[in-house]
Amino acid sequence: MSDTRGRQLAKIDRLQEYLCAESELVPSATVLQFHELDALAQEFLSLCLEHVKERFRLPVAWVNANNRDLWALDPHDIVPQLSATNAEQLRTAFSGSTQLQNGAVWLDAEQELSIPGLVYQRLSARLADDPALLFFLSVAAPSLETLLRFMDIRQGSPLLRRKEFRVDEPGRETRYYARQANAAWFEETQILYRELGIDAETLLQQMQPVSRFFRLPREQRHRLLERFLEQIELGISNGQTVARLRAQRVQAGVRAFYRLSGKQRKPVPRRRFLKKAHEWLLSGFFQGSWLQFLDYLDEAPAEDDYVSTAIPKPRVLDPLKVPEAMKALPAAERERILNSLDPGNSGLRARTKLARDFWKVLIHEHRKQKPGMVSLWGLIEDWPVEAPSGLQNAYNDGTYNPQLYRQRLPRELLRQIEEFYGRETARDYPTARTAALSPYYTFCEHLNPALHFWHGVGLTIWFLTQGPASRTDIPGMPEYYREDVTMLAELECPVNPALFKELGKIRVASRSSNVYTIEVRLTSSGVSTSSGPKRDDRQDRAAARSFAQLQEVYLRHLEAWTVKYFETFWRNCYRQRVAECGRRYNRLREKKGKAPTPKQFATQDVVTTINQYFGGDYTRLLEALGEPVPKAVSIREGNLILSLSALEEALREMARRQMTEDAGKLQDVLVRLGIRYCILWEGRGKPPTRSAFSSSYYYQEICQRLGKDASKNTAAAWDAFSSLIERTVKPVLSLDEES
């Protein structure tokens, strides 16, 4: 059997030979398309390198900076400098609508992106709407990473953690042969630059060994690297380097295709080939088209291949709204149908009623708030486990009151929250339900951004007038709450702008601070003194009046918003979050040609939606999307933890015995780690392993208190920790006899 065009290309080793063979074997129209892309990339990369060189000229010790920080680029700054021809090529070849029609469904999603080098900046974008960003991520960024590979050595060899350089010794932490890894890195880097037509020999000789390079004067290192950047610019300017960069990536994709095909030459379905790197390959050089790539290889598509040209819009079943077709039915029949879609005791209608009842209590608590009372900071759970340690100083003065909701909310309301939100799932086990670590936190989170905004405004006017300090003032509130206000407007539940205007018209007076005074009196028997704190009563009365005026405006707007928008807010939040899950589900199905597995589907956002609206039940989300529940998927109810309070009590007693009195913080951390250990045990169906149990710095300190050094002997430290937890919790867990 004669080799196809793609198989012939896959056998070529040298990039220049690959380009020559490509020009002979590939249709001329495709070769012309590549030449146009190369011209665009050549100009774009030249402009990028100018930015890189400008950064090198900064008077900083840049050789110690992070690798990608030095070529931080925003493609939107580069594109306006392109020639008219290349700008048109960019708009045409990287048109999101064209690529979507070709099957590039990965572009049809709002993605969190981190452009390499933009330090601490992330952006959310739909790549189908942004040709510049699409070109940068699919073509320019991989090329820059290759061209500037020499920077990697400053952070240790990237080869260091390859298996061939690993040293595994029983009972000791994994080590690596750094010297051999560095030597291999230099060899691979030199071969890479030679293949790209760039002379890197002088630079790499000066850089090896690394310790010698970093002992050179900074100016000398700077000159060496600037000269090398000029070598890279020279390679880009003659066009050969850019063409070889493209050939390098295309050839890697070609070889990956034929590895999947195997010796039997089986057809490769699109869903097997696609991964993130190959998505960028198709978008960068084949206009997102799988069929164009197959045509380049001269291969036929697989019989069961499936290429989607559009992602279906998700359907969201809304049991909160009676469909028109059901309105003519008798009330009893209508209720029976709604109950089948939405169980009355735990479904969305019951959760809506619970949210309404809670909101009434929230308004009531803010209405009865008066000067002299403790603040309402703590009525809402802002953190899933406990408040940050920095708030410890505020515990005793009424500023922050952790778990205030346990005192202020009705017991029946707390019981219902515990019932509806007391079970949850997680990314590690999306088809299992476990005890929830903080049901009230999950409940509060699902009412954001409305709860964060309205409760936050109430706290702001309290702390402005009653002290001790506020995070913002009245003029700064529109900016401080801008994100919440914007999100509420997008949910069709806008905040009346008059709220901030009316608050701004009120003169804000703050409560006085305690002043320590000493009073001296002359009496017939001598001199008497008295001392103690004293307050300015007039200022306190002014602050009380100010608070009452601000509170009246705040409550009037809160109640008006509640009457007009609360139901709409809850429904739109539900629809928006479930629809986003539906878009992800449809995107994965269109990409793979079949329904995603629970593990593939369950991102953190999906899991959060399941926990907030469906009690941790994965199948109920599928039902809400109108999707069939696979027969192989069943929800496993974890029944290991009988009572979280009993579990916490047992762990706290153990922590007091194990940790000394000066280790109060470690005691709390040990209790939290123990609860998380048990929840993972319940969700996974077996005790967690060390790799599945992510931990913090405190874990190592706890292990040291237990007599084990987690940094030197990982296995022994984990055995000691896990054995301690399991011995402690077994009396309060529901375990089989085998366990």
Buried (B, 14 or more C-beta within 10 A) or exposed (E): EEEBBBBBBBEBEEBBEBBEBBEEBBEEEBBEBBEBBBBBBBBBBBBBBEBBBEBBEEEEEBBEBEBBBBBBBBBEEBBEEBEEEBBEBBEEBBBBEBBBBBBBBBBBBEEEBEBBBBEEEEEEBEBBEBBBBBBBBBBBBBBBBBBBBBBBBBEBBBBBEBEEBEEEEEEEBEEBBBEBBBBBBBEBBBEBBEBBBBEBEEBBEBBBEBEEBBEBEEEEBBEBBEEBBEBBBEBBEEBBBBBBBBBBBBBEBBBBBBEEBEEEEEBBBBBBBBEEEBBBBBBBBBBBBBBBBBBBBBBEBBEEBBBBEEBEEBBBBBBBEEEEEEEEEEEEEBEEBBBEBBBEEBBBBBBBEBBEBBBEBBBEBBBEBEBEEBBBBBBBBBEEBBBEEEBEEBEEEBBBBBEBBEEBBEEEBBEBBBBBBBBBBBEBBBBBBBBBBBBBBBBBBBBBBBBBBBBBBBBBBBBBBBBEEBEBEBEEBBEBBEEBBEBBEEBEBBBEEEBBEBBBEBEBBBBBEEEEEEEEEEEEEEEEEEEEEEEBEEBBEBBBBBBEBBBEBBBEBBEEBBEEBBBEBBBBBBBBBBBBBBBBBBBBBBBBBEBBBBEBBBEEEBBBBBBBBBBBBBBBBBBBBEBEBEEEBEBBEBEBBEEBEBBBEBBBEBBBEBBEEEBEEBBBBBBBBBBBBBBBBBBBEEBBEBEEBEBEEBBBBBBBEBEBEBEEBBBBBBEBBBEBBBEBBEEBBEEEEEE
